[in-house]
Amino acid sequence: MKLYLTSLGCRLNQAEIEALSRRAVALGCQLVETPTQADWAVINTCTVTHVAARKSRQAIRRLRRENPTVRVAVIGCYGEMSRGEARALTGVDLVLPNVEKERLLDHLLAEVSLSGPAPPENAPAPLGRRTRAFIKVQDGCDNRCAYCIVTVARGPSRSRLPDEILAEIAERQSEGVQEVVLTGVNIGAYGRDHPESGPLPVYEGWSLARLVREILERIDIARLRLSSIEPWDLTEELIALWPHTRLCRQVHLPLQSGSDAVLRRMARPIRVAGFRDLVGALRGRAHEMAVSADLIVGFPGESDTDFQETVRVAQELGLARLHVFRYSPREGTPAAGWEPVPPSVARQRSERLIALGEELALAYHRRFVGETVEVLFETAIELEGTWGWSGLTDHYVRVWAPYDDNLHNRLRRVRGLAADAQGLRGEIVPEAGLRGSKAAPPDARDSHAQA
């Protein structure tokens, strides 16, 4: 069976698709690069906002347009929350709720014999190999933010077994992966499962901090990165780990608003003063720590004063990046029935914050001009007529540098020469003493592989 796999939305969705791709290959399926080649197309969807739900519908329809005979399987949060709507879309043959997502291949393979010829040697490898691997450590969320449908779509918090996570990371490392990203719906809740989620003794004494420490101590992966973590889950024990040179100096904290009044209405158990203290503590542990944040504009009841407080907080803290969202009412959440901010006002506020985010990103990137940074290169890119390579620093700064040879999945030092809101341009410097330089470069045919 030929499978085309794709995802929208969060890193957790990407991690799930990567894990699905590995299981599919192990069962003898062939992964293909376009839906035109596929027997089945699987899409892991998102519905966190009405825009995300619309993009999910559009992506499903696009699969069918590209291949009118492909069978489409819809998984993920859009399929969970809008099951009937998803089933009604032309070409959709299967919609699975999130609780059955792990059994997707059982459904697809039930009618298919895999006794045919093996996939060709040049068939695409499982997704996520070689450069960066997204490792799912947890699913679900026990928070009750007034605007969020994810708690409904994903269910209560459930942690994966520590040994399973460590084994998966070790396997990805053996395949040449240089960076691992721990992801989940609410990774800060790792180990705090409720009894209905499974036997608690398995996780007794475990936390995200302990998991990170165990990974750093037991596996010599070049980089370990955390995905988004709620501010109140950023414990002193976790913050204390940041001097470790292999723990990426980047933290994404969903603040959502710079107004305490709005945070109370959102049912967010954090206030601006506490958030400010966390940012200070992080920056005190690691040089040039990148702190980014989610911000929602147009939440019901958000006044001009509330919005100006959000702008002021983002400016004062000098956040490295802003992820800006216009409030989207989601049926089934407490805020769905509240009086909305006029769409035109929300749009203006969104545009203002996006512009501020570009200013803040530029200011952060300029800190590295004249400095030497370590970059994990991913993709060959032509820029203004010159071929070079693009990759990320451990601060999550995008860097481009001209270079003729293959740098895919290589860690190299780069001297920053110029900055813009998107990242840095630089030049490769000698790699003597470079951490991670022992990794052999991939074949040239892998130079454009997906990170």
N, C-alpha and C positions, 0 to 999 in steps of 0.2 A: 504494500500500500504506500502511495506517495502522499506525503503530508506537507502542507504549507502552514507554518505557525507564525502568528503575529499577536501583538498586544498593544493596548493603549493605556495611558494613565500612569499609575505609580510604579515605583521600582519593584514593589512586591509582585505586581502583575508580570513584570519582566522576569523576575526570579522564578515564578511559577511556570512561565513558558519555557525558560531554559531547562528547568527540571523535567518538564514534560518532553522536551526534545531528547533528553538523555534516555529517558525510559523508552521512548519510541524507537530510537536507534538500537537499544539493547534488545528490543522485541523483533527486530528485523525490518522495521519500517524505513523507508527512504525519505529523507528531508529534501524538499525542493525549494528553490529560491524565489519562485513566483507562483501565484495561484493558477496561472495558465498550465502549469505542469502537474497540478495536484489532483488526486482523487478526492481528498478531504482538505478543506481549509478550516483551521481552528483559530478563533479570535478571542482573546481574553479582554473583556470590555471594562469600561469605567462608567460610573454614573454620579460621581461626587458633585457635579454641578449639572445644570440643564445643558450647558455647552458640551460637557463631556458625554452626556447621553446622546446628544445630537451627532457628535463625532463618531460615536459607536455605531449608530444607525447608518451613517454615511459610509463608514468603513465596511460594514457588512454588505451593503448594496454594491459597493465598489468591487468586492471580491467576486460577486456574481456577474457583474458586467465584464470583468476581465476574463472570466471563464464561465460561460452559461451552463456548463455541465458539472461544475464542481459542487460537491456537497459541503455545506457549511455547518460547522458546530460552533455554537455561541456559549461561552462560559464567562465568568466574571460578574461584576456587580450590576451591570446593565441587565444581563440575563437574569440575575437574581431578582431585581426589583421591578422589572418590566417584562416578565416572562411571556405573557400573552402577546404583547406588542412585538417582542423579538420573534416569536414563533410565526407571526403573521407576515414577516418580511419575506419577500420573494427569495427562494433558494435556501432558506434556513431549514435544515433537516433535523437538527438536534439542539436543544437548549437545556443546559444542566445548571442546577442551583449550585452555590458555592460548596455546600456540604458534600456534593457528589463529584466535585471537580477532579479529585484524585482517581476516580474510576472512569475518567473519560476514555482512556484507551481500551478498557474492557468493552465499552459501548461500541467503539469504532471497529474493533477487531472481531467482534462477535460473529460478523457475517463474512469475514475475510480470511482466506488461507494465506499464511506466510511461508508456505513451503516452496515458493517459487525461487528464482535466482536471487542471489545476494545483491544488495545495492552496488553499483559500480564504485571502483576505487576512488574516483574523483567526486563522489557524491558529497554534498555539504555535510560538514560535521555538526554535532549538536551545538546549539546556539550558546554563545557566551564563552566559548573556549578561547584560550590563548592570552588575552589581555586582562580582562576584568570579569569576575564571577559574582553574581548576585545570589546570596545564600539566605534563604528564608529561615528565620529562627523562630517566628511567632506569627500567629494569625488572630484576627478578631480584636475587639476593644471593649473595655468595661466603662470607659468614660461616657458621659452623657451630655456632650456639648449640644446646645439648643439648635444648632444649624445642621448637624452632621448626620447623614444617612448611612455612613459606613458602618456604624455600630449595628444597625439593623441588617445591612447587607452581609456583613462578615460574621456576626454573632459574637459570643463572649471570647475573651482572651484565652488563647491556647498556645502553650509553648512546645517546641520540639525537644526531643531528648538531647541533652548535651552531647552524648557520645555520637549520635547521628550527625549533629552539626560538625563536630570535630573531624569525623571521618570524611564527611563531604568536602570540607575545606582541604584536608590532606590530599584527597583524590584530585581536586582541582589544581592544587599546587604541583602534583606529580605530572600533570598534563601541561605545565608551563605557565599557568596563570600567575601573574605578578601581584594582582590586587584583588582582595575579597571585600565585598560590601555586605554588611549584615542588614537585612531588611525584614519588614513585617508591617502590620497595620499600626502597632504600638509597641515597638521593640523595648521601650523602657519598662514595660510590664513583664518582661521575661521572668519566668519563675513564679509569678503571682497568680497562678491559675485558680479558679474556683473549683470546688469539689465536683460539680457537674461536668467539668471539662476533662476530668481524668484523675487518677490517684495522685494526691499531693505529695506523698513521700518521695516520688521520683524527683521532684524539684526542690526538696527541702534544702535550704541553705543556698540555693542558686538565685542569681540576679543577673542583670545585664553586665554589671561590673565584674562579677566573677567569671562570666562567660568570656568577656573580652580578655581578662587576665589569663585565663586558661589557654585561649587561642595564642596569645602572644608568647606564653611560656612553652607551649608544647609544639607549636608549628612555626617554622621559620619562613612564613610568607613575607614578601617584601613590603606589602602594604595591607593594612586593615582599616577599613572605613566604616563609619556608622551612617545609616540613612537617617531620616527625620526622627527626632526624639522629642517628646513633650517636655517642656521646661521643668515641670515638677518631678519628672523622673530622672533628672540630671543630678544624681546624688554626689555627695562629697567623695565617696569611694570611687565613683566613675571618673570624676574630674581629676582625681589624684593620679590617674593612669596616664595623663597626657604628656608627661615628659618622655614617655617611651617613643623612641625614634621611628618605630614602624606603625604607630597609630596616627592616622592622617589628621593633620591640623585643620580640620573643618568640621563644624557642627551646624546642623540646620535645626532651628528651634521654631515651631509654629507659635508665634506671638498672637497673631490675628487682629489685634487692635492695640493702639497706644493709649487708649482711654480706659480707665478703671471702670467707669460706668458701663461701657459697652462690654467689657470683659465679664462683668457681673451678669448682664443680660444673656450673654453667650453661655453662661454656666461654666466658665473657664476658671479652674482653681489656681489662678496666678494673677498677680498684680504687677504693674509696671515696675515698681521699686524692686520686687523680687527678681524680675527678669533682668533688670539692670545689674543687680548683684551677681547673677549667674554669668552674664557676659564678662564682667570684671574678673570673676574667678577663673574663667576659661582663659582669658588673655594673660592672666598671671601665671599660667602653667606652661604655655607654649608660645614661642616667638611667632608673631604675625598670624595668630589664630584667626581663621576665617569663620565668622558667625553670620549666617544668613537666616532669613525669617519669612514665614508666610504672613500675609496681611489681607484681611477681608475688608472691602469697602462697601458701603451701602447697606450694612446690617440694619434691620428695623430699629428705628429710634436713634440712629447715628446722626448727631447734630454737626453743624459746621465746626463747633468747638471741639467735639470729639475727634473729628477728622484732623483738625490742626494739631491736636495732641499726638496723633499717630505720626504725622509728618515730623513733628519736633523730636519724638523719641527716636525715629529712624535716623534722623540727622545727627542727634547727639551721640548715639551709640556707634555711628560710623559703620553700619552693617555692610558686609561685603556684597550681598545680593538680596534683592527683594523679590519674592514670588507673590504677585498681586492678583487677587481674585475679586470679582464683583459678586456680592451675595446672591446666591441662587436658592430660592425656596424649594425644599424637597419635601414632598408629601410624606407624612409619618414622623416629622420632626416637630418639636414644640414651636419653633419660630415660623413654621410654614404659614400659620394663620395671622401673623402679626402684620401691622401696617408697614408696607415697604417704603423705602426711600425712593423718590421719583427716579426712574431709569436714567434720565438725562443728568441728574445730580450724581448718581453712582458712576456713570460713565466719565464725567469730568474728574471726579475724585480718583478713579482708576488711572486715567491718563496722567494726572499729576504725580501719583505714586510711581507709576512706571518710569516717568521721566526722572524722578528722584532716584529710583533704583539704578538707572544708567549712570547718573552722576556719582553715586556711591561706588558702583562697580569700577568706574574709571579711576576714582581716587584710590581705591584699594589696589588696583592693578599697577598704578604708578609707583607704589611702594617697592616694586620689584625691578624697576628700571635701574640698571647698573648693578643689580644683585645677581647671584648665581642660584638657580633653582634646579631641582631634580624633576625630570619630566618622564612619565611613562607614555611612550609614543604609541599611537593607534593607527593613524590613517595618513596615507600620502595625499596631499592637497596642493593644487596649483593656486598660487596667490600672485596676482599681478604679473603673470607670465613666468613666474619662477616656481619650480617644483620643490616642495619641502614636506615636512612631516608635522602633524598636529597631535598633541597629547595633553595630559593634565598633570599639574603639580599635585602634591598631597594636599595643598590648600584648595583644590578644585579650581585652579586658574587654568584656562585654556591657553596653550602656548603653541606657536608655529615657528619653525626654524627651517631654513633652506638646507637640504642635504640630499645627495645623489643616491646613496646606498639605502638598503632596506633597514628601517628602524622599527618596524612593527614589533610590538611587545618588548621593546628595549627600554631600559632606564638609562637616561643620559642627562648630563648636566648642561644647562643652557644659561647663557648670560642674557638678561633682559635688556633690550635696546629701545623698545618703544611700546606704549600701552594705548589701548582704547577700551571702550566699554565691554568689548567681547573678550579681551584677554591681552596677551603679550606677543610681541615678535622678538625673536632673539637669535643667538648664534650658538652652535654647538661648541662646547669646550672639552678639553681632554678628559677622558673618563678614568684616569688613575685614581684608585681608591674608591671607586663608585660602588655604593651599596647596590647589590642586585645585578652587577654587570656580568656575573658568571653565567647568566641565562644565554643559551645559544639563540641566534636569530632564527626566525621561521623561514621556510622556503619562500622564494619570491612570489609564488602563486598565492601566498597567504597575506600579502602586503595590504590588501584592501579588505581584509576580514572584518566582520562586525565586532566591535568591542564588547 
